[in-house]
C-alpha cells in the first residue's frame, strides 16, 4: 500500500495544527457555529442529532493492521467502543466531542491517515474494487491510479472550489464491485485492440433527489492522458454548474440538462486544449506510486484443496470466499451484518482481531468494501480454517455475503439530522424475518438497500429491493422500490406504489420474495425474475 513521503506527512500535520487552532477559537466563543461549519466540514466533522460525527478517509478502501488498530483505539478512547464503515469505504464515529477532534486527527496522522475531503464541496474519497490486486478477473491493480488521482486532485485549483461534492470510482475488471456508474465520474481500466491500457470513462451518475446512471462519454482514454481528461470534465462542470441552487449543483444535473452528447462534446473540446498544456502525470510518478502496490511475495506450489469435513466451515468457504489470481490463495469476505446488529458497525475488539488476522495471514492487508463489510485479500487456502475459527470467536463469521440479510442501511433518524425516518430498525427487522440461513440460501443473491431520506446514503435506488424512508405528516413512511442494481448491470429501482409503516414494509419485502420464489426459473436471481416478469405481479401481491 502507499506510504507517505515527507510532503504527504507535512500536509497532514499542517492541517491538524490548523484545525486545532480553529477548534480552540470555536470553543472559546471567538467563532460562531456558522463561521466554524465550513472549517470543520473540510476536516470530516459533522454535527448530527446527538453529537459530532467524524468521518475518516480510507483511500480506495485499503488499510494495514497498524491503521486498523488505531481506528480501534479511537473507537475505545474517543467514542463508544465502535466505528461504522460506509459505502464510500470510509469509517465514521458518531459520538465525538468537539474538544477531542484535533487530538483524534493528530493520532491518525501518526499512522498516515486523515479526514481531509471526506465532507464538504470537494473530491470525496476515491473508491475502488475491494478485491484490487487480488481479483482473478482484473486487468491490473487499479489502486496506483486511484492514489495518483487522489494526490493530483487534492488542493489542485480546478478541484478546490467545486459547486458540490464530487465522487470518483475506479475499477479494472468487468465485474463491478464499486457501484461504478452511480458516481459523478467513473473510470474502468480497459485494453484497446493494440493491447494498450487506458480508461473507459462515464460521467453524470449519482443518487439522491434526482438519480441518474452515469453516461459513457469516452470508450478509451490513453492512460497517460487521463488526468487531462479528468480536468476537462471538471472544467466543463465548473463553467456551467448552478451555484445558485443546491438541488441543481451536482454534475449529474448538468449532464442531464445539456444532454450527454453535448456534455461530451464540450469535454472533448476542453480536453484537446488541456493536452497542449502538458499537465498529465509524468510516467516516473506513476511508477513511483505503483512500486508501493507491488504484489506481495505469494508462495508457489501451495495446495488448492480445502478440507470441507466441517459443514459449517464448508458453508462459510462457499459463501464468504472468492477466487484469487494466485494459485493456493483465496479472498476472504468478513461480514459486518450479524442479525440483530447494525450493518457496518464494528467494535474496537473486532477491529483488533481483524488486524491480527491480516498481519498473520494476509500480508498485513485489509480492505473496506462498498457493501460495508471487510476483506482479507490474500489468504492461503490452507489457512482458511484457522481464519474462520478466529473470525467465529470474534463474532465475525456470519455467512450472508450478498444474501437478503447483507443489508446496506444508512444511519437514518437514529443519528442523522437530515433523515426523515429510521433505517437501522427496518434493516434489523428484515434481517430477523429472514434469519434462517436455509431460507437465505434459497433466495440467493438479493441486495436490499435502505435510506432514511431522499439523499440516498443507503443507496436505495440501486437495491434489488430498495426502501426509502419519508415523512408523511409527521409519521415515518417507507416506500418500496424494485429492480435497482449497482453492479455491471446497473439499473434504477422503481417505486411500486404507496408506502408502508414500519411493520408493513417488512411484510411487503416478504411478499416480494414470495413472488420471486413462485415465479423464478432455473438459475434466475431475484433481479433476473423481476426484469423478466415486470412489476405487476409484485404489486398485486403487495397491495392485493
Secondary structure as GFF3:
##gff-version 3
##sequence-region A 1 544
A	DSSP	alpha_helix	6	27	.	.	.	ID=ss1
A	DSSP	alpha_helix	33	41	.	.	.	ID=ss2
A	DSSP	beta_strand	45	47	.	.	.	ID=ss3
A	DSSP	beta_strand	52	56	.	.	.	ID=ss4
A	DSSP	three_ten_helix	59	61	.	.	.	ID=ss5
A	DSSP	beta_strand	62	63	.	.	.	ID=ss6
A	DSSP	alpha_helix	65	78	.	.	.	ID=ss7
A	DSSP	beta_strand	82	85	.	.	.	ID=ss8
A	DSSP	beta_strand	91	96	.	.	.	ID=ss9
A	DSSP	alpha_helix	98	109	.	.	.	ID=ss10
A	DSSP	beta_strand	127	128	.	.	.	ID=ss11
A	DSSP	alpha_helix	143	153	.	.	.	ID=ss12
A	DSSP	three_ten_helix	157	159	.	.	.	ID=ss13
A	DSSP	beta_strand	168	171	.	.	.	ID=ss14
A	DSSP	three_ten_helix	180	182	.	.	.	ID=ss15
A	DSSP	beta_strand	185	191	.	.	.	ID=ss16
A	DSSP	beta_strand	197	203	.	.	.	ID=ss17
A	DSSP	beta_strand	215	222	.	.	.	ID=ss18
A	DSSP	three_ten_helix	223	225	.	.	.	ID=ss19
A	DSSP	alpha_helix	226	240	.	.	.	ID=ss20
A	DSSP	three_ten_helix	246	248	.	.	.	ID=ss21
A	DSSP	alpha_helix	251	258	.	.	.	ID=ss22
A	DSSP	alpha_helix	260	275	.	.	.	ID=ss23
A	DSSP	alpha_helix	283	290	.	.	.	ID=ss24
A	DSSP	three_ten_helix	291	293	.	.	.	ID=ss25
A	DSSP	alpha_helix	311	320	.	.	.	ID=ss26
A	DSSP	beta_strand	321	323	.	.	.	ID=ss27
A	DSSP	beta_strand	329	334	.	.	.	ID=ss28
A	DSSP	beta_strand	345	347	.	.	.	ID=ss29
A	DSSP	alpha_helix	348	361	.	.	.	ID=ss30
A	DSSP	beta_strand	366	368	.	.	.	ID=ss31
A	DSSP	beta_strand	374	380	.	.	.	ID=ss32
A	DSSP	three_ten_helix	381	383	.	.	.	ID=ss33
A	DSSP	alpha_helix	384	393	.	.	.	ID=ss34
A	DSSP	beta_strand	408	409	.	.	.	ID=ss35
A	DSSP	three_ten_helix	412	414	.	.	.	ID=ss36
A	DSSP	alpha_helix	424	433	.	.	.	ID=ss37
A	DSSP	alpha_helix	437	443	.	.	.	ID=ss38
A	DSSP	beta_strand	448	451	.	.	.	ID=ss39
A	DSSP	three_ten_helix	460	462	.	.	.	ID=ss40
A	DSSP	beta_strand	465	472	.	.	.	ID=ss41
A	DSSP	beta_strand	475	482	.	.	.	ID=ss42
A	DSSP	beta_strand	494	495	.	.	.	ID=ss43
A	DSSP	alpha_helix	502	519	.	.	.	ID=ss44
A	DSSP	alpha_helix	526	533	.	.	.	ID=ss45
A	DSSP	alpha_helix	536	543	.	.	.	ID=ss46
###
